[in-house]
Every structure is written in C-alpha cells, then in structure tokens.
Amino acid sequence: MKSIWFMLGLLYFISGCFYTYKEMKFIKWQKDLLLISYARLMYCFTFGFIPASLCFMYVALDIEVKLKTLVAVDYSYEGLIALFLFWILSVIGYTMLNIGYKKIYILKYGNIKLLSKNNCQITELQSFTIATICLIIGSICLYLWTLNEGNVFNFIVKANWYRGDYSNAMNNTYAMLKVPSRILELSTFLFFFYFIQNNTKFKFLYLVGYIISFSSATLYLLCTDGRLDIALFLGMQVIGFVLYRNKKVNISKNKIYTIVIIALLALFLISQLDDITYYIRYGNKNLIETSESENFYITLMNEFGYIYEAGQMSIKTNIFDSGKWMLIDDIVRGFFSCFPSKFTPDEFERVWRWNTYLCTGSRLSATIPCDIISESIYDLSVLGPFVIPFLFGTIVRQVEVYFSDVKSRPFYRACYIFLALAFFRIINYCELYDFMRGMFSFCVMWIVYLFVVRLSLKNRMKG
C-alpha cells in the first residue's frame, strides 16, 4: 500500500510545483504581491508540498503525523482514499478560485455600487489621527479583556487556557472585547507604513506611535496564543519593509528570494513558538516538551496535521456518508460572531466545533480548525469545493479592484496588508465565524476613517 502513498505524494508534489510556477509568473507579470497571490502561495504549501511531505515521510521513514493526542492523520486504506479525494477536490478548489478571481462582477445595492474604485485622498495628519484612535480603542479593549487576571501579563501566563475556554467557564466578563482588541495590529500597520516612507513629514511621531502600537499588538497576540497570527504579523512587516519603502513597487528576483527566506523563517518561527511563548510566560524552558520534541521538520509537519485530519473526516462524513450540510450553521454563526454568545441561537453550531467533535468524540477539547476545502465539504458536500473557493476568489477580486489605484499610499497599503493577512489565513483557517471576527476590527477602523475624513471635510467647508 505504501507504493500508493508514494504516488499520492507525487500528485501533491506536482500540484505544488504547478501552483508555484503559475504564481511566480503572475507575480513577475504584476510586479507586486496582490491579495490573490498571498492566498495562492499558501495554497501551494497547504495542498501541494506539505501533504506531499506527509506521504513521503510515511513511505520512507514510517513516520505518522500527530499533534499530541488531539490531531492524528488516518493512515488506513480508508484514510488513503479520503486523502486521494482530498487532492482531487483541492485541484477543483484551485481551479474555481482562479475562475472566481478572473471575473469582475459589479456589486450593487439599489443604484449604489459596492466596492467601486476608491479615489479618496487622505492626509498624513488624518492618517495619524486614525491610527492613534485605533491604538486607544485597542488598548482599552485589551486592558478590559485581560482584567479578569488583574493585568495583561498575568493573562499571558494563562493564555492557552483562555484560548480553549469556548464556554467562558473562566467567567471573563469582558471576553467579547477580544475581537476589537485586534485593531492594535491594524494600528501598527498604519504607523509602520508611514514610518518607512522616506518623505514622511511626521516621521518621529509615527516612530513613537509604531513602537507603542507594536508593543501593544505583541501583547495582544501573546494573549491569543495564536502561532500563525504571530508569525504573519511579524512576517508581513518584514515583507512591507522589503517591498514598499518606495511608492513604486517593482519586485525583482532578489526580492523574491528575500520573500522566500522570510517565508522559511516564518515556518521555523511557527514550529518554535510554543517554546518561545512558554519561556515568555514562565521564564524558563519547557523541559518536558523539549525532551519529547522531534526535529524541526517533523515538528512543523505535526503543526499542519490538523488540515489533513479535517480533510479526511469531512470526506468520510459528508461524501462517504450522508452527513449534515453545515452551510446554514456557518452563515448564522458568522452573522452572530461579533455579538455576545448569549444572543447566538443554540441550535446552530460552529463548523470547527463540529469537526472537533467528529475527530475527537468530545466537545470539551481545543478546536480543530478547517481549511478551505474541508470547510467547503462540510458546508455543501461535494459541491462545496466548486462553490466556496469560487465565491472567495470573487470577493478577493472585488477588494483588489477597490484598492487598485490607491494602495501605493501608506494608509491604503496598511489596509491592504491587513486584508492580505485575512485572505492568507483563510486558506488554512476557513470558517465564516472566524473570518467575520477577524474583519470586525477592520470595520471599526473604517468607521473611524469615515468619521475623521468627513469631519475634516466639514471643517474645510466652514473655513
């Protein structure tokens, strides 16, 4: 049977090479990293090179991917068939993602066009005001959210406990403020992209704002205990410094090589973040984890194992068997995602919690997320990979058009990069509930933006 595993690994590897080749040509043609590129580059690894490595490791070294007792890929014959179907559906998903991205649809509400091109001018002073207001909002929310433990540093020590406390058993009165606290990341990007520009008038003020917001955002990320979020937050700033110090963006081969190195360093950081955050919390190494840990490569593979367990389980449940279609649950939970939990209808369940129950048999364990293909299968069975990636590609194209003429300006570049983070993340962490919670802070910032711009406009008209 291992010869079949090898052939499957070869299929995944060829797919990864094809996706990467196509994307490198696209980036070279565009001379920039577009939103769709962030998503498709993640797709190369998630549905190409990483599952190929999973198969080859099993064939050559008899190593099975596991993450403690929570995640375990199924290496039985049924698991092999499910992983083969997962490859087929991932190819379909990639195709539909590209078809959705190529089409430009005019979204309207009555006679009003939604997401038409943005041509609004914004001054440095307005941007600084918006960034500062976002910093204040985020800092207040972070303070209140962590007040249950006395202060943010005490909260960081118990961050992994709070992360898995989905029923709020720890009685955090301000648990809902975790969502708007993420605006600290956006505030950091707003200060950062102005600070790295050579012609910035208020460079010192942006430096001070950046230091404060970066420190606050780092505390927030440590409180969330999210490995991928920390790596992306740091990595995007390095990419921003490499590519966007000048208004004219021109990606050369050297810059592409630099981005590849950054990506590899980010992967290494993800594999080591458990040890790093443990040291930050307790001031010493986790000797138990260190003694039991494997090498970097195997540790990294174990971190991504949840994707393929979710893929196998979704196929077994909704394709091999007639499992429940979760689309309505996904939409309802997404709609109520930013409301206090008491307002959410009990009869609708999060897809990730359902996936966790199927994988572990328990509703008390930490959540096992879904990737874009697994989520699609849970939502609409075999139709899902045709529909969900297509809709995702369409949304990315609409946002791309909106920012196409303004993203060279620091304020819009910061917004663009924040959205790139969201679209990058959704490949591996796909759920409407999670996506809407991630976008809530962006909506808060956009309301502040509209308020500041209109207030400035009124003052000019009065003057």
N, C-alpha and C positions, 0 to 999 in steps of 0.2 A: 504493500500500500504506500510505502514511502516514495516509490517512483511517481505515484500520482501527486503526492505532496510536492515533489520536486517540479513537476510540470505546472502545477498551480502557482508555485513560487515564480516560475519563469514567466507565466502570464502576467502576474502582478508586476514583475520587474520590467517587462517590455512595455506595459502600460505606463509605468512611472517614467521610463525613458522617453516615450512618445509625448506624454503630457509636458515634461520638462523641455523637450526640444521645441514644441509648439509655443510654449510660453516665453522661452528665450528669444525666439524670432519676433513674437508680439512685442516684448519689451524693447527690443532693438529698434523695431519699427516706430513705436510710440515715443521712444527716448524718455520714458518715465515709468514709474511703477503706478499703474492705475488700480482702482479698487478691485477690479476683477482679477488682476494679477496676484494680489495678496491671497485671494481665495483659491485661485487655481494652483498657486505654488504650494499651499497647504494640501491641496488635493493630491498633488504629485507624491507627497510623502504618505499621506493617510491611506490612499487607495493604490499606491504603487510600491515604493521602496520599503516601507515598514512591514506591510503584510508579506512581501517577498522575503524579507529577512526572517520573519516569523516561520515561514515554511522551510527555508534553507537551514535555520538553526535546528529545527526538529529533525530534518533529514540527516544532516551531517553530524550533529552533536547530541541528538536525542534530548534537546532542551525544550521544555514546555513553558510557555509564557504564563506567569501567575503574578498577582499582586496581593501578597499576604493571603488572607482567607476569603477576600471579597471578590476578586476577579480571577477567573480561570478559563482559558480558551479550551473548547471541546476538541480533542484530537481523535475522537471516534470516527467511524465511517460516516455517520450521520452529520457530525461536525464538519467533516471534509466536504461533503456535498453542499452543506449550507454555506461554507466559505467559498466554494466554487460559484454558487448562485450569487453570493455577495459580490464577487468580482464582475459577473455579468451585469448585475444591477448598477454597480459603480460606473461601468462603462456607459450604460444608458444614462445615468445621472450626469456624467460629464458632458455627454452629447446634448442633453436637454438644457443644462446650464449654459452652454455656449449658444444654443438656439435662442434661449430667452434673452441673453445679453445682446445678441445681434439685432433684435427687433426693437424699434423705438415706438412706444405707444404713448399717445397724448392722454394723460390722465386729467379728467375734468370733474368738477363738482358744479353742475349747472353750466354757466358760461365762464366759470373761473378755472383757469388752467392750474393744475397742481404740479409742482416741481418744474416749472419753466425755468429758463436760464436766469441765474442770479447776476444782476449787474449793479448791485448796490455798493456804493463807496462807503468805507468806514475809516475813520482817522485813528492814529496811534493812541490818542487820548481816550477815545471811545473804547478801543480795544483794551487799554489798561484798566479802564473803569469796569468793563465787563469781567475781565479776568479777576480783578480784586473782589468784586461782588460774589463771583463764583467761589473764590477762596474762602470768603467769610461764611457763605452758606454751607459749604462743605465742612469747614472746621467746626461750626456749631453742630451740624448733624453728627459728625464723628465724635465730638465730645459727649453729646447726649446718648448716642448709640452705645458707647463704651462706659457710660456712667454706672451701669449695673455692677461693674467690678471696681468702682472707685475712680479709676483713671485708665487711659488708653494702654499704658504699659502693663498693668495688671490684666487687662483684657487680652493682650497679645499672648500672654502665658497660657490662656485657656482658649485661644483662637480656634484650635482644631475641635474643641468640644462644642463651641458655639456654631461652628460650620455645620456640624451634623445634627444640630438641635432644631429639627424641622417643625416640631410641635410646640416650640418655645417652652419646653419643660423647665428651662432655667429662669423663666419669668422675667425676661428682659422687657421692661415697659416700653422702651424706645427701639425695639427690634426693627420696626418699619423704616427707621432712619438710616439703616444700612444702605438702602437703594440710592437716595440722593447724596450720600457721602461720596459716591464715586465721581461726583463733579470735581473733586480735587484733582483727578487725573486730567480732566479737560482743562482746568485752570493751569496746570503745569505745562501742558502743550501750548496754551495761549501765551504764557510768559516766555516759554522756550523759543518758539519760532520767531518772536520779535527780537529776543536777545541775540540770536545767532546771525541776524541780518547786519551787514556792515553799515548801512545807512540809517539805523535806528536812532531817533532823537533822544529818547529817554532810556538809554542803554542801562544806566546804573539802576534805575527804578525797576526795569524788567529783570535785572540780575537779582535784586533783592526779592522781588516777587517770585522769581523762579526758585530760589533757594528755599523760601518758606513753603511754597506750594509743593515742591518736590519732596521736602521732608514730611509734610502732612500727608501727601499721597502715598508715600512709602509706609507710613504708619497705618494708613487705611488698608493697604494691600496685605500687610502683615496680620492685620485683624481679620481679613477674609481668608487667609491661609490658602490662597489660590496660586499654585505653582506656575501655571501657564500665564496667568494675568501679570505676575511679577516679571517674568521673562519678556513678555511682549511689551510691557510698559518701558522697561529699560532698553530693549532692543530697538523699539521704534524711535527713541530719542537719538540713538547712535546712527540709525539709518537717516533720520532727519538731518543730523549734522553733516553726514557724508554727502547727501544729495541736494539739500535745499538751503544751503548757506547763501546761494545766489538766486536771484529771481529766475534766471534762465536755467532750466534743468536739462542736462544732457548726460545721459547715462553711458559711460564708456566701459570698455572691458575691465579696466582696473576697478571701477566702482562696482561692477557686477561681482568680481572676485571678492571685493571687500564685503559685499552683502552676503555672499556665500559663507565667508568666515564668520560674520555676525550670526548667521543662522545656526552654524555649527556650535558656536559658543553659547547661543541661547538654548540649544538642545542639551549641552553639557550642564548649563545652569539649572535646567528643569530637573535633570537627574540628580543634582546635588542639593536642591532647595530644601528637601526635608531635613537634611543635616544642618544646613545653614540656619533655617528658621528655628530648629531645636536649640542650636547654640545661642541664637538671639534671645530665646525665651528663658533658657536656664543657665547660660553662661558656661556650659561645658559640652563635650561631645556626647552623642547618644551611643554609648559603648555597646549596647545590645544590638542596635541596628547596624552599627559598624562591623561587628563580628559576624553578622549574618548576611551582610550585603554581598552582592556579586560584583563583577567588573562593571565599568561604566556602560558598556554596550548592552549588556543583559538588563541592567537596571533601567535603562531608557526604554527598552522593549517592553518591560513589565509595566511601565507607566502608560504605555499606549494600548495595553492589552484589553482594556475595557471596550474599545471600539469594536474589536472582532468578536468578543463575547456578546455584545449587544447586537451585532450584525447576525450572528448565528441564532441568537434567541428570537430576534424579530422574525427571521425567516421560518424557524420552527413553529412559531406561534401563529403568524399571520399568512404564511404561504403553505407550509406543510399541513397545518391545522387551520381551522376557521376561527381565528382569534378576533377579538373586538377591534374594530376600526376606531382609532383614537382621535380622529380629526376634530370632532366637536369638542371633546375634552381639551384638546390642545388650544383651540380658539378661545374657549370660555376661560380657561386658566390663564391664558395670555392676556385676555381683556382685564381680568381682575388681579393681574400680577403685582401692580403697584398700590393696591388697596390693602388695608389691614386684613389679615386672614379671616376674621370673623364675618367679613362681607362676601367671601367666596362660597358659592354653593357646594355643599358637601358631596353631592352625587357625581361631581366631575373630578377626575384625578389627573395629576401631572403625568406626562408620558414617562419621564425619568423615574418617578416613583414606581410606576407600573413595571418598567423594565427591571428595576432593582428587585421587586417582589418576584418576578419570573426567574431572575438569575440566582437569587439567594433564598427565596421562600420566606423572607422576612420583610416587614415594613419598618423595622427599627434600625436597620443598618444604614451606613452612609450611602448617598445616592450614587448609582452608576449611570453616568450620562449617556446620551445617544449622539452619534454622528449624523450627518445629513441624510445618509442612505438608510440607516436603521430607523431614524425618526420618520422618514418618508414611508417605510414599510409599515411601521406601527400605525401611522395615520391613515393610509389608503391601500394597504397590502401591496400587491404587485404594481398597481397604478401609481403608487407614491413616487418612485424614482423618475417617472415621466412628468409628474405634475409639480412636486415641491422644488426640485432644482431649477425647473423652468421659471417658476414664479420668483425664485431667489435671483436668478440671472436678470430677469426683467426689472426687479427692484434696484439692483446694482446699477443697471444701465440708466435708470431714471435719475438716481443720485449723481451718477457721473456727469450726465448732461447738465444738471443743476449747477455743479461746481466747475464745469469745463473752462469758463472764461475768467474765473476769479481765484482759482486755487494757487496761483503764484503769489498772492498776497498772504502775509503771515497769518492773519486771523482765519481766513478760509482754509489755509493749509493745515492749521491746527485742527479745525473741524473735520477736514478731510482725513487726516491721520487717525483721529478718534474713531471715525466711521470705518476706516480700514481695519482697525483693531476688531471692531464688531463683526465685520464680514470675514475676517481671517479666522476668528474664533468659531463662527457658526458652522464651519466645515466639521470640526471635531465636537463641538458642543451645540447641537441643534435642538432647540425647543423654543416655541413661541413665548412661553413664560419667561425663560432665561433671557431671550433676546429683548423683550419689552422692558424687563427690569434693567438691562444694560443700557437701553436707549432713554430711560427716564431722565437721567442726569443731563443728557444732550438736549432733551426737550426743555428742561428747566433753564439751561444756559441760553437756548434760543429765545425763550420768553424774555430773559434779561436783555439779550441782544436787541430784540424788537423794541423793548421799553427804552433803552438808552438811545438808540438811533432816532426814535420818534420824539423823545424828549429834546434831543439836540436839535432836531429839525424845527420843533416849535419855538425853541429859544432863538434860532436864527431868523425865523419869520417875525418874531416880536421885535428883534433887533433891527 
